[in-house]
Amino acid sequence: MDWCFAGIVAVGEVEQASRHYATLVIEGEDLVILSRSGDAHAKTAHNGNLITFHRVPDFRDLADPWIKETINAAREVGD
């Protein structure tokens, strides 16, 4: 599987509000993400104090149209 950059999932309000070590799961048409995160109470940007959950609905719609056509063609071959 190849991944392409299509956007930013989460942005914090302070420097400590970083996101690390994400676990990604495809659930139906959505991409769900569990991330080690921080907020203003985190000691540093690296030493997060939270686990956060994010969902990108219909994430494949964010991909370049050529990529989507390739994915759909591959699915048809597999049927």
FIVEX-237277 format. One record per atom (N, C-alpha, C): residue in three letters; atom name; x, y, z. Coordinates in nm, 2 decimals. Last residue first. Example, Ala and Ser with C-alpha at 12.3 -4.5 7.8 and 13.67 -1.06 7.14 Angstrom:
<rec><type>SER</type><atom>N</atom><xx>1.28</xx><yy>-0.22</yy><zz>0.71</zz></rec>
<rec><type>SER</type><atom>CA</atom><xx>1.37</xx><yy>-0.11</yy><zz>0.71</zz></rec>
<rec><type>SER</type><atom>C</atom><xx>1.29</xx><yy>0.00</yy><zz>0.79</zz></rec>
<rec><type>ALA</type><atom>N</atom><xx>1.32</xx><yy>-0.57</yy><zz>0.78</zz></rec>
<rec><type>ALA</type><atom>CA</atom><xx>1.23</xx><yy>-0.45</yy><zz>0.78</zz></rec>
<rec><type>ALA</type><atom>C</atom><xx>1.32</xx><yy>-0.33</yy><zz>0.78</zz></rec>
//
This chain:
<rec><type>ASP</type><atom>N</atom><xx>-1.25</xx><yy>-0.89</yy><zz>-0.82</zz></rec>
<rec><type>ASP</type><atom>CA</atom><xx>-1.38</xx><yy>-0.94</yy><zz>-0.81</zz></rec>
<rec><type>ASP</type><atom>C</atom><xx>-1.40</xx><yy>-1.06</yy><zz>-0.89</zz></rec>
<rec><type>GLY</type><atom>N</atom><xx>-1.00</xx><yy>-0.78</yy><zz>-0.88</zz></rec>
<rec><type>GLY</type><atom>CA</atom><xx>-1.01</xx><yy>-0.88</yy><zz>-0.77</zz></rec>
<rec><type>GLY</type><atom>C</atom><xx>-1.14</xx><yy>-0.94</yy><zz>-0.76</zz></rec>
<rec><type>VAL</type><atom>N</atom><xx>-1.05</xx><yy>-0.59</yy><zz>-1.07</zz></rec>
<rec><type>VAL</type><atom>CA</atom><xx>-0.97</xx><yy>-0.71</yy><zz>-1.11</zz></rec>
<rec><type>VAL</type><atom>C</atom><xx>-0.99</xx><yy>-0.82</yy><zz>-1.00</zz></rec>
<rec><type>GLU</type><atom>N</atom><xx>-1.18</xx><yy>-0.40</yy><zz>-0.91</zz></rec>
<rec><type>GLU</type><atom>CA</atom><xx>-1.26</xx><yy>-0.47</yy><zz>-1.01</zz></rec>
<rec><type>GLU</type><atom>C</atom><xx>-1.18</xx><yy>-0.60</yy><zz>-1.06</zz></rec>
<rec><type>ARG</type><atom>N</atom><xx>-0.97</xx><yy>-0.31</yy><zz>-0.75</zz></rec>
<rec><type>ARG</type><atom>CA</atom><xx>-1.08</xx><yy>-0.38</yy><zz>-0.69</zz></rec>
<rec><type>ARG</type><atom>C</atom><xx>-1.16</xx><yy>-0.46</yy><zz>-0.79</zz></rec>
<rec><type>ALA</type><atom>N</atom><xx>-0.81</xx><yy>-0.18</yy><zz>-0.95</zz></rec>
<rec><type>ALA</type><atom>CA</atom><xx>-0.76</xx><yy>-0.30</yy><zz>-0.88</zz></rec>
<rec><type>ALA</type><atom>C</atom><xx>-0.87</xx><yy>-0.38</yy><zz>-0.81</zz></rec>
<rec><type>ALA</type><atom>N</atom><xx>-0.98</xx><yy>0.03</yy><zz>-1.01</zz></rec>
<rec><type>ALA</type><atom>CA</atom><xx>-0.95</xx><yy>-0.07</yy><zz>-1.11</zz></rec>
<rec><type>ALA</type><atom>C</atom><xx>-0.90</xx><yy>-0.20</yy><zz>-1.05</zz></rec>
<rec><type>ASN</type><atom>N</atom><xx>-0.98</xx><yy>0.17</yy><zz>-0.77</zz></rec>
<rec><type>ASN</type><atom>CA</atom><xx>-1.10</xx><yy>0.11</yy><zz>-0.82</zz></rec>
<rec><type>ASN</type><atom>C</atom><xx>-1.08</xx><yy>0.01</yy><zz>-0.92</zz></rec>
<rec><type>ILE</type><atom>N</atom><xx>-0.71</xx><yy>0.25</yy><zz>-0.76</zz></rec>
<rec><type>ILE</type><atom>CA</atom><xx>-0.76</xx><yy>0.17</yy><zz>-0.66</zz></rec>
<rec><type>ILE</type><atom>C</atom><xx>-0.89</xx><yy>0.10</yy><zz>-0.71</zz></rec>
<rec><type>THR</type><atom>N</atom><xx>-0.70</xx><yy>0.41</yy><zz>-0.99</zz></rec>
<rec><type>THR</type><atom>CA</atom><xx>-0.61</xx><yy>0.29</yy><zz>-0.98</zz></rec>
<rec><type>THR</type><atom>C</atom><xx>-0.67</xx><yy>0.20</yy><zz>-0.88</zz></rec>
<rec><type>GLU</type><atom>N</atom><xx>-0.87</xx><yy>0.62</yy><zz>-0.92</zz></rec>
<rec><type>GLU</type><atom>CA</atom><xx>-0.90</xx><yy>0.53</yy><zz>-1.04</zz></rec>
<rec><type>GLU</type><atom>C</atom><xx>-0.82</xx><yy>0.40</yy><zz>-1.04</zz></rec>
<rec><type>LYS</type><atom>N</atom><xx>-0.73</xx><yy>0.73</yy><zz>-0.71</zz></rec>
<rec><type>LYS</type><atom>CA</atom><xx>-0.86</xx><yy>0.67</yy><zz>-0.68</zz></rec>
<rec><type>LYS</type><atom>C</atom><xx>-0.90</xx><yy>0.58</yy><zz>-0.80</zz></rec>
<rec><type>ILE</type><atom>N</atom><xx>-0.51</xx><yy>0.83</yy><zz>-0.84</zz></rec>
<rec><type>ILE</type><atom>CA</atom><xx>-0.49</xx><yy>0.72</yy><zz>-0.74</zz></rec>
<rec><type>ILE</type><atom>C</atom><xx>-0.62</xx><yy>0.65</yy><zz>-0.72</zz></rec>
<rec><type>TRP</type><atom>N</atom><xx>-0.63</xx><yy>1.02</yy><zz>-1.00</zz></rec>
<rec><type>TRP</type><atom>CA</atom><xx>-0.56</xx><yy>0.91</yy><zz>-1.06</zz></rec>
<rec><type>TRP</type><atom>C</atom><xx>-0.54</xx><yy>0.79</yy><zz>-0.97</zz></rec>
<rec><type>PRO</type><atom>N</atom><xx>-0.72</xx><yy>1.21</yy><zz>-0.80</zz></rec>
<rec><type>PRO</type><atom>CA</atom><xx>-0.81</xx><yy>1.13</yy><zz>-0.88</zz></rec>
<rec><type>PRO</type><atom>C</atom><xx>-0.75</xx><yy>1.01</yy><zz>-0.95</zz></rec>
<rec><type>ASP</type><atom>N</atom><xx>-0.55</xx><yy>1.19</yy><zz>-0.49</zz></rec>
<rec><type>ASP</type><atom>CA</atom><xx>-0.55</xx><yy>1.24</yy><zz>-0.62</zz></rec>
<rec><type>ASP</type><atom>C</atom><xx>-0.64</xx><yy>1.15</yy><zz>-0.71</zz></rec>
<rec><type>ALA</type><atom>N</atom><xx>-0.76</xx><yy>1.17</yy><zz>-0.19</zz></rec>
<rec><type>ALA</type><atom>CA</atom><xx>-0.65</xx><yy>1.13</yy><zz>-0.28</zz></rec>
<rec><type>ALA</type><atom>C</atom><xx>-0.66</xx><yy>1.18</yy><zz>-0.42</zz></rec>
<rec><type>LEU</type><atom>N</atom><xx>-0.98</xx><yy>1.21</yy><zz>-0.05</zz></rec>
<rec><type>LEU</type><atom>CA</atom><xx>-0.88</xx><yy>1.32</yy><zz>-0.04</zz></rec>
<rec><type>LEU</type><atom>C</atom><xx>-0.76</xx><yy>1.29</yy><zz>-0.14</zz></rec>
<rec><type>ASP</type><atom>N</atom><xx>-1.13</xx><yy>0.99</yy><zz>-0.06</zz></rec>
<rec><type>ASP</type><atom>CA</atom><xx>-1.18</xx><yy>1.10</yy><zz>-0.14</zz></rec>
<rec><type>ASP</type><atom>C</atom><xx>-1.07</xx><yy>1.22</yy><zz>-0.14</zz></rec>
<rec><type>ARG</type><atom>N</atom><xx>-1.04</xx><yy>0.83</yy><zz>0.13</zz></rec>
<rec><type>ARG</type><atom>CA</atom><xx>-0.99</xx><yy>0.80</yy><zz>0.00</zz></rec>
<rec><type>ARG</type><atom>C</atom><xx>-1.03</xx><yy>0.92</yy><zz>-0.10</zz></rec>
<rec><type>PHE</type><atom>N</atom><xx>-1.17</xx><yy>0.90</yy><zz>0.37</zz></rec>
<rec><type>PHE</type><atom>CA</atom><xx>-1.03</xx><yy>0.95</yy><zz>0.34</zz></rec>
<rec><type>PHE</type><atom>C</atom><xx>-0.98</xx><yy>0.93</yy><zz>0.20</zz></rec>
<rec><type>ASP</type><atom>N</atom><xx>-1.43</xx><yy>0.92</yy><zz>0.48</zz></rec>
<rec><type>ASP</type><atom>CA</atom><xx>-1.41</xx><yy>0.91</yy><zz>0.34</zz></rec>
<rec><type>ASP</type><atom>C</atom><xx>-1.27</xx><yy>0.95</yy><zz>0.30</zz></rec>
<rec><type>PRO</type><atom>N</atom><xx>-1.32</xx><yy>1.09</yy><zz>0.78</zz></rec>
<rec><type>PRO</type><atom>CA</atom><xx>-1.43</xx><yy>1.03</yy><zz>0.70</zz></rec>
<rec><type>PRO</type><atom>C</atom><xx>-1.40</xx><yy>1.03</yy><zz>0.55</zz></rec>
<rec><type>VAL</type><atom>N</atom><xx>-1.09</xx><yy>1.04</yy><zz>1.00</zz></rec>
<rec><type>VAL</type><atom>CA</atom><xx>-1.10</xx><yy>1.11</yy><zz>0.87</zz></rec>
<rec><type>VAL</type><atom>C</atom><xx>-1.20</xx><yy>1.04</yy><zz>0.78</zz></rec>
<rec><type>ARG</type><atom>N</atom><xx>-1.07</xx><yy>1.07</yy><zz>1.34</zz></rec>
<rec><type>ARG</type><atom>CA</atom><xx>-1.14</xx><yy>1.00</yy><zz>1.23</zz></rec>
<rec><type>ARG</type><atom>C</atom><xx>-1.14</xx><yy>1.09</yy><zz>1.11</zz></rec>
<rec><type>HIS</type><atom>N</atom><xx>-0.88</xx><yy>1.01</yy><zz>1.64</zz></rec>
<rec><type>HIS</type><atom>CA</atom><xx>-0.92</xx><yy>1.10</yy><zz>1.53</zz></rec>
<rec><type>HIS</type><atom>C</atom><xx>-0.98</xx><yy>1.01</yy><zz>1.42</zz></rec>
<rec><type>PHE</type><atom>N</atom><xx>-0.80</xx><yy>1.02</yy><zz>1.98</zz></rec>
<rec><type>PHE</type><atom>CA</atom><xx>-0.87</xx><yy>0.95</yy><zz>1.87</zz></rec>
<rec><type>PHE</type><atom>C</atom><xx>-0.91</xx><yy>1.05</yy><zz>1.76</zz></rec>
<rec><type>THR</type><atom>N</atom><xx>-0.52</xx><yy>1.03</yy><zz>2.19</zz></rec>
<rec><type>THR</type><atom>CA</atom><xx>-0.63</xx><yy>1.10</yy><zz>2.12</zz></rec>
<rec><type>THR</type><atom>C</atom><xx>-0.68</xx><yy>1.01</yy><zz>2.01</zz></rec>
<rec><type>ILE</type><atom>N</atom><xx>-0.39</xx><yy>1.02</yy><zz>2.51</zz></rec>
<rec><type>ILE</type><atom>CA</atom><xx>-0.41</xx><yy>0.94</yy><zz>2.39</zz></rec>
<rec><type>ILE</type><atom>C</atom><xx>-0.53</xx><yy>1.00</yy><zz>2.32</zz></rec>
<rec><type>LEU</type><atom>N</atom><xx>-0.16</xx><yy>1.25</yy><zz>2.68</zz></rec>
<rec><type>LEU</type><atom>CA</atom><xx>-0.29</xx><yy>1.21</yy><zz>2.63</zz></rec>
<rec><type>LEU</type><atom>C</atom><xx>-0.28</xx><yy>1.10</yy><zz>2.52</zz></rec>
<rec><type>ASN</type><atom>N</atom><xx>0.08</xx><yy>1.37</yy><zz>2.72</zz></rec>
<rec><type>ASN</type><atom>CA</atom><xx>0.01</xx><yy>1.33</yy><zz>2.84</zz></rec>
<rec><type>ASN</type><atom>C</atom><xx>-0.13</xx><yy>1.27</yy><zz>2.80</zz></rec>
<rec><type>GLY</type><atom>N</atom><xx>0.41</xx><yy>1.33</yy><zz>2.57</zz></rec>
<rec><type>GLY</type><atom>CA</atom><xx>0.26</xx><yy>1.36</yy><zz>2.57</zz></rec>
<rec><type>GLY</type><atom>C</atom><xx>0.20</xx><yy>1.31</yy><zz>2.69</zz></rec>
<rec><type>ASN</type><atom>N</atom><xx>0.69</xx><yy>1.43</yy><zz>2.53</zz></rec>
<rec><type>ASN</type><atom>CA</atom><xx>0.64</xx><yy>1.36</yy><zz>2.64</zz></rec>
<rec><type>ASN</type><atom>C</atom><xx>0.49</xx><yy>1.39</yy><zz>2.66</zz></rec>
<rec><type>HIS</type><atom>N</atom><xx>0.75</xx><yy>1.61</yy><zz>2.32</zz></rec>
<rec><type>HIS</type><atom>CA</atom><xx>0.77</xx><yy>1.46</yy><zz>2.30</zz></rec>
<rec><type>HIS</type><atom>C</atom><xx>0.70</xx><yy>1.38</yy><zz>2.41</zz></rec>
<rec><type>ALA</type><atom>N</atom><xx>0.69</xx><yy>1.86</yy><zz>2.41</zz></rec>
<rec><type>ALA</type><atom>CA</atom><xx>0.62</xx><yy>1.81</yy><zz>2.29</zz></rec>
<rec><type>ALA</type><atom>C</atom><xx>0.64</xx><yy>1.66</yy><zz>2.27</zz></rec>
<rec><type>THR</type><atom>N</atom><xx>0.67</xx><yy>1.82</yy><zz>2.77</zz></rec>
<rec><type>THR</type><atom>CA</atom><xx>0.74</xx><yy>1.86</yy><zz>2.65</zz></rec>
<rec><type>THR</type><atom>C</atom><xx>0.65</xx><yy>1.82</yy><zz>2.53</zz></rec>
<rec><type>LYS</type><atom>N</atom><xx>0.46</xx><yy>1.79</yy><zz>2.96</zz></rec>
<rec><type>LYS</type><atom>CA</atom><xx>0.59</xx><yy>1.84</yy><zz>3.01</zz></rec>
<rec><type>LYS</type><atom>C</atom><xx>0.67</xx><yy>1.89</yy><zz>2.89</zz></rec>
<rec><type>ALA</type><atom>N</atom><xx>0.13</xx><yy>1.90</yy><zz>2.90</zz></rec>
<rec><type>ALA</type><atom>CA</atom><xx>0.24</xx><yy>1.80</yy><zz>2.87</zz></rec>
<rec><type>ALA</type><atom>C</atom><xx>0.37</xx><yy>1.87</yy><zz>2.91</zz></rec>
<rec><type>HIS</type><atom>N</atom><xx>-0.07</xx><yy>2.09</yy><zz>2.92</zz></rec>
<rec><type>HIS</type><atom>CA</atom><xx>-0.02</xx><yy>2.03</yy><zz>3.05</zz></rec>
<rec><type>HIS</type><atom>C</atom><xx>0.09</xx><yy>1.93</yy><zz>3.02</zz></rec>
<rec><type>ALA</type><atom>N</atom><xx>-0.15</xx><yy>2.15</yy><zz>2.67</zz></rec>
<rec><type>ALA</type><atom>CA</atom><xx>-0.07</xx><yy>2.25</yy><zz>2.74</zz></rec>
<rec><type>ALA</type><atom>C</atom><xx>-0.02</xx><yy>2.20</yy><zz>2.87</zz></rec>
<rec><type>ASP</type><atom>N</atom><xx>-0.11</xx><yy>1.82</yy><zz>2.54</zz></rec>
<rec><type>ASP</type><atom>CA</atom><xx>-0.18</xx><yy>1.94</yy><zz>2.54</zz></rec>
<rec><type>ASP</type><atom>C</atom><xx>-0.10</xx><yy>2.04</yy><zz>2.62</zz></rec>
<rec><type>GLY</type><atom>N</atom><xx>-0.03</xx><yy>1.54</yy><zz>2.32</zz></rec>
<rec><type>GLY</type><atom>CA</atom><xx>-0.01</xx><yy>1.63</yy><zz>2.43</zz></rec>
<rec><type>GLY</type><atom>C</atom><xx>-0.10</xx><yy>1.75</yy><zz>2.42</zz></rec>
<rec><type>SER</type><atom>N</atom><xx>-0.04</xx><yy>1.19</yy><zz>2.23</zz></rec>
<rec><type>SER</type><atom>CA</atom><xx>-0.06</xx><yy>1.33</yy><zz>2.20</zz></rec>
<rec><type>SER</type><atom>C</atom><xx>-0.03</xx><yy>1.41</yy><zz>2.33</zz></rec>
<rec><type>ARG</type><atom>N</atom><xx>-0.05</xx><yy>0.91</yy><zz>2.04</zz></rec>
<rec><type>ARG</type><atom>CA</atom><xx>0.01</xx><yy>0.96</yy><zz>2.16</zz></rec>
<rec><type>ARG</type><atom>C</atom><xx>0.02</xx><yy>1.11</yy><zz>2.14</zz></rec>
<rec><type>SER</type><atom>N</atom><xx>-0.35</xx><yy>0.82</yy><zz>1.86</zz></rec>
<rec><type>SER</type><atom>CA</atom><xx>-0.22</xx><yy>0.89</yy><zz>1.87</zz></rec>
<rec><type>SER</type><atom>C</atom><xx>-0.18</xx><yy>0.92</yy><zz>2.01</zz></rec>
<rec><type>LEU</type><atom>N</atom><xx>-0.53</xx><yy>0.65</yy><zz>1.63</zz></rec>
<rec><type>LEU</type><atom>CA</atom><xx>-0.51</xx><yy>0.66</yy><zz>1.77</zz></rec>
<rec><type>LEU</type><atom>C</atom><xx>-0.37</xx><yy>0.72</yy><zz>1.78</zz></rec>
<rec><type>ILE</type><atom>N</atom><xx>-0.75</xx><yy>0.70</yy><zz>1.37</zz></rec>
<rec><type>ILE</type><atom>CA</atom><xx>-0.62</xx><yy>0.72</yy><zz>1.41</zz></rec>
<rec><type>ILE</type><atom>C</atom><xx>-0.62</xx><yy>0.73</yy><zz>1.56</zz></rec>
<rec><type>VAL</type><atom>N</atom><xx>-0.93</xx><yy>0.57</yy><zz>1.08</zz></rec>
<rec><type>VAL</type><atom>CA</atom><xx>-0.93</xx><yy>0.61</yy><zz>1.22</zz></rec>
<rec><type>VAL</type><atom>C</atom><xx>-0.78</xx><yy>0.60</yy><zz>1.28</zz></rec>
<rec><type>LEU</type><atom>N</atom><xx>-1.07</xx><yy>0.65</yy><zz>0.78</zz></rec>
<rec><type>LEU</type><atom>CA</atom><xx>-0.94</xx><yy>0.63</yy><zz>0.84</zz></rec>
<rec><type>LEU</type><atom>C</atom><xx>-0.95</xx><yy>0.67</yy><zz>0.99</zz></rec>
<rec><type>ASP</type><atom>N</atom><xx>-1.36</xx><yy>0.51</yy><zz>0.63</zz></rec>
<rec><type>ASP</type><atom>CA</atom><xx>-1.29</xx><yy>0.61</yy><zz>0.71</zz></rec>
<rec><type>ASP</type><atom>C</atom><xx>-1.15</xx><yy>0.56</yy><zz>0.75</zz></rec>
<rec><type>GLU</type><atom>N</atom><xx>-1.51</xx><yy>0.32</yy><zz>0.50</zz></rec>
<rec><type>GLU</type><atom>CA</atom><xx>-1.45</xx><yy>0.43</yy><zz>0.42</zz></rec>
<rec><type>GLU</type><atom>C</atom><xx>-1.37</xx><yy>0.53</yy><zz>0.49</zz></rec>
<rec><type>GLY</type><atom>N</atom><xx>-1.42</xx><yy>0.07</yy><zz>0.72</zz></rec>
<rec><type>GLY</type><atom>CA</atom><xx>-1.52</xx><yy>0.11</yy><zz>0.61</zz></rec>
<rec><type>GLY</type><atom>C</atom><xx>-1.45</xx><yy>0.21</yy><zz>0.52</zz></rec>
<rec><type>GLU</type><atom>N</atom><xx>-1.15</xx><yy>0.17</yy><zz>0.86</zz></rec>
<rec><type>GLU</type><atom>CA</atom><xx>-1.28</xx><yy>0.12</yy><zz>0.91</zz></rec>
<rec><type>GLU</type><atom>C</atom><xx>-1.38</xx><yy>0.16</yy><zz>0.81</zz></rec>
<rec><type>ILE</type><atom>N</atom><xx>-0.81</xx><yy>0.13</yy><zz>0.89</zz></rec>
<rec><type>ILE</type><atom>CA</atom><xx>-0.92</xx><yy>0.16</yy><zz>0.79</zz></rec>
<rec><type>ILE</type><atom>C</atom><xx>-1.05</xx><yy>0.09</yy><zz>0.84</zz></rec>
<rec><type>VAL</type><atom>N</atom><xx>-0.60</xx><yy>0.27</yy><zz>1.13</zz></rec>
<rec><type>VAL</type><atom>CA</atom><xx>-0.69</xx><yy>0.15</yy><zz>1.09</zz></rec>
<rec><type>VAL</type><atom>C</atom><xx>-0.79</xx><yy>0.20</yy><zz>0.99</zz></rec>
<rec><type>LEU</type><atom>N</atom><xx>-0.29</xx><yy>0.36</yy><zz>1.27</zz></rec>
<rec><type>LEU</type><atom>CA</atom><xx>-0.39</xx><yy>0.38</yy><zz>1.17</zz></rec>
<rec><type>LEU</type><atom>C</atom><xx>-0.47</xx><yy>0.25</yy><zz>1.14</zz></rec>
<rec><type>THR</type><atom>N</atom><xx>-0.14</xx><yy>0.51</yy><zz>1.53</zz></rec>
<rec><type>THR</type><atom>CA</atom><xx>-0.18</xx><yy>0.38</yy><zz>1.48</zz></rec>
<rec><type>THR</type><atom>C</atom><xx>-0.30</xx><yy>0.40</yy><zz>1.39</zz></rec>
<rec><type>ALA</type><atom>N</atom><xx>0.14</xx><yy>0.73</yy><zz>1.57</zz></rec>
<rec><type>ALA</type><atom>CA</atom><xx>0.00</xx><yy>0.71</yy><zz>1.54</zz></rec>
<rec><type>ALA</type><atom>C</atom><xx>-0.02</xx><yy>0.56</yy><zz>1.49</zz></rec>
<rec><type>TYR</type><atom>N</atom><xx>0.36</xx><yy>0.86</yy><zz>1.71</zz></rec>
<rec><type>TYR</type><atom>CA</atom><xx>0.33</xx><yy>0.72</yy><zz>1.71</zz></rec>
<rec><type>TYR</type><atom>C</atom><xx>0.19</xx><yy>0.68</yy><zz>1.68</zz></rec>
<rec><type>HIS</type><atom>N</atom><xx>0.22</xx><yy>1.19</yy><zz>1.81</zz></rec>
<rec><type>HIS</type><atom>CA</atom><xx>0.33</xx><yy>1.09</yy><zz>1.78</zz></rec>
<rec><type>HIS</type><atom>C</atom><xx>0.28</xx><yy>0.95</yy><zz>1.77</zz></rec>
<rec><type>ARG</type><atom>N</atom><xx>0.16</xx><yy>1.53</yy><zz>1.81</zz></rec>
<rec><type>ARG</type><atom>CA</atom><xx>0.10</xx><yy>1.40</yy><zz>1.79</zz></rec>
<rec><type>ARG</type><atom>C</atom><xx>0.21</xx><yy>1.30</yy><zz>1.75</zz></rec>
<rec><type>SER</type><atom>N</atom><xx>0.16</xx><yy>1.81</yy><zz>2.05</zz></rec>
<rec><type>SER</type><atom>CA</atom><xx>0.21</xx><yy>1.73</yy><zz>1.93</zz></rec>
<rec><type>SER</type><atom>C</atom><xx>0.14</xx><yy>1.60</yy><zz>1.92</zz></rec>
<rec><type>ALA</type><atom>N</atom><xx>0.14</xx><yy>2.05</yy><zz>2.22</zz></rec>
<rec><type>ALA</type><atom>CA</atom><xx>0.03</xx><yy>1.97</yy><zz>2.16</zz></rec>
<rec><type>ALA</type><atom>C</atom><xx>0.07</xx><yy>1.90</yy><zz>2.03</zz></rec>
<rec><type>GLN</type><atom>N</atom><xx>0.34</xx><yy>2.20</yy><zz>2.30</zz></rec>
<rec><type>GLN</type><atom>CA</atom><xx>0.34</xx><yy>2.07</yy><zz>2.36</zz></rec>
<rec><type>GLN</type><atom>C</atom><xx>0.23</xx><yy>1.98</yy><zz>2.29</zz></rec>
<rec><type>GLU</type><atom>N</atom><xx>0.28</xx><yy>2.45</yy><zz>2.17</zz></rec>
<rec><type>GLU</type><atom>CA</atom><xx>0.39</xx><yy>2.37</yy><zz>2.12</zz></rec>
<rec><type>GLU</type><atom>C</atom><xx>0.39</xx><yy>2.22</yy><zz>2.18</zz></rec>
<rec><type>VAL</type><atom>N</atom><xx>-0.08</xx><yy>2.48</yy><zz>2.13</zz></rec>
<rec><type>VAL</type><atom>CA</atom><xx>0.05</xx><yy>2.51</yy><zz>2.20</zz></rec>
<rec><type>VAL</type><atom>C</atom><xx>0.16</xx><yy>2.41</yy><zz>2.15</zz></rec>
<rec><type>GLU</type><atom>N</atom><xx>-0.29</xx><yy>2.39</yy><zz>1.99</zz></rec>
<rec><type>GLU</type><atom>CA</atom><xx>-0.28</xx><yy>2.53</yy><zz>2.01</zz></rec>
<rec><type>GLU</type><atom>C</atom><xx>-0.15</xx><yy>2.57</yy><zz>2.07</zz></rec>
<rec><type>GLY</type><atom>N</atom><xx>-0.25</xx><yy>2.13</yy><zz>1.73</zz></rec>
<rec><type>GLY</type><atom>CA</atom><xx>-0.27</xx><yy>2.18</yy><zz>1.87</zz></rec>
<rec><type>GLY</type><atom>C</atom><xx>-0.25</xx><yy>2.33</yy><zz>1.88</zz></rec>
<rec><type>VAL</type><atom>N</atom><xx>-0.42</xx><yy>1.97</yy><zz>1.48</zz></rec>
<rec><type>VAL</type><atom>CA</atom><xx>-0.32</xx><yy>2.07</yy><zz>1.51</zz></rec>
<rec><type>VAL</type><atom>C</atom><xx>-0.35</xx><yy>2.12</yy><zz>1.65</zz></rec>
<rec><type>ALA</type><atom>N</atom><xx>-0.47</xx><yy>1.68</yy><zz>1.28</zz></rec>
<rec><type>ALA</type><atom>CA</atom><xx>-0.50</xx><yy>1.75</yy><zz>1.40</zz></rec>
<rec><type>ALA</type><atom>C</atom><xx>-0.38</xx><yy>1.85</yy><zz>1.43</zz></rec>
<rec><type>VAL</type><atom>N</atom><xx>-0.44</xx><yy>1.61</yy><zz>1.01</zz></rec>
<rec><type>VAL</type><atom>CA</atom><xx>-0.55</xx><yy>1.55</yy><zz>1.09</zz></rec>
<rec><type>VAL</type><atom>C</atom><xx>-0.58</xx><yy>1.63</yy><zz>1.21</zz></rec>
<rec><type>ILE</type><atom>N</atom><xx>-0.38</xx><yy>1.76</yy><zz>0.70</zz></rec>
<rec><type>ILE</type><atom>CA</atom><xx>-0.34</xx><yy>1.75</yy><zz>0.84</zz></rec>
<rec><type>ILE</type><atom>C</atom><xx>-0.46</xx><yy>1.70</yy><zz>0.92</zz></rec>
<rec><type>GLY</type><atom>N</atom><xx>-0.34</xx><yy>1.60</yy><zz>0.37</zz></rec>
<rec><type>GLY</type><atom>CA</atom><xx>-0.39</xx><yy>1.70</yy><zz>0.47</zz></rec>
<rec><type>GLY</type><atom>C</atom><xx>-0.34</xx><yy>1.67</yy><zz>0.61</zz></rec>
<rec><type>ALA</type><atom>N</atom><xx>-0.23</xx><yy>1.41</yy><zz>0.21</zz></rec>
<rec><type>ALA</type><atom>CA</atom><xx>-0.36</xx><yy>1.47</yy><zz>0.17</zz></rec>
<rec><type>ALA</type><atom>C</atom><xx>-0.41</xx><yy>1.57</yy><zz>0.26</zz></rec>
<rec><type>PHE</type><atom>N</atom><xx>0.03</xx><yy>1.23</yy><zz>0.09</zz></rec>
<rec><type>PHE</type><atom>CA</atom><xx>0.00</xx><yy>1.33</yy><zz>0.18</zz></rec>
<rec><type>PHE</type><atom>C</atom><xx>-0.13</xx><yy>1.40</yy><zz>0.13</zz></rec>
<rec><type>CYS</type><atom>N</atom><xx>-0.02</xx><yy>0.88</yy><zz>0.04</zz></rec>
<rec><type>CYS</type><atom>CA</atom><xx>0.01</xx><yy>1.01</yy><zz>-0.02</zz></rec>
<rec><type>CYS</type><atom>C</atom><xx>-0.04</xx><yy>1.11</yy><zz>0.08</zz></rec>
<rec><type>TRP</type><atom>N</atom><xx>0.10</xx><yy>0.54</yy><zz>0.05</zz></rec>
<rec><type>TRP</type><atom>CA</atom><xx>0.03</xx><yy>0.65</yy><zz>0.11</zz></rec>
<rec><type>TRP</type><atom>C</atom><xx>0.07</xx><yy>0.78</yy><zz>0.04</zz></rec>
<rec><type>ASP</type><atom>N</atom><xx>0.06</xx><yy>0.22</yy><zz>-0.08</zz></rec>
<rec><type>ASP</type><atom>CA</atom><xx>0.13</xx><yy>0.35</yy><zz>-0.09</zz></rec>
<rec><type>ASP</type><atom>C</atom><xx>0.04</xx><yy>0.45</yy><zz>-0.02</zz></rec>
<rec><type>MET</type><atom>N</atom><xx>0.08</xx><yy>-0.12</yy><zz>0.00</zz></rec>
<rec><type>MET</type><atom>CA</atom><xx>0.00</xx><yy>0.00</yy><zz>0.00</zz></rec>
<rec><type>MET</type><atom>C</atom><xx>0.09</xx><yy>0.12</yy><zz>0.00</zz></rec>
//
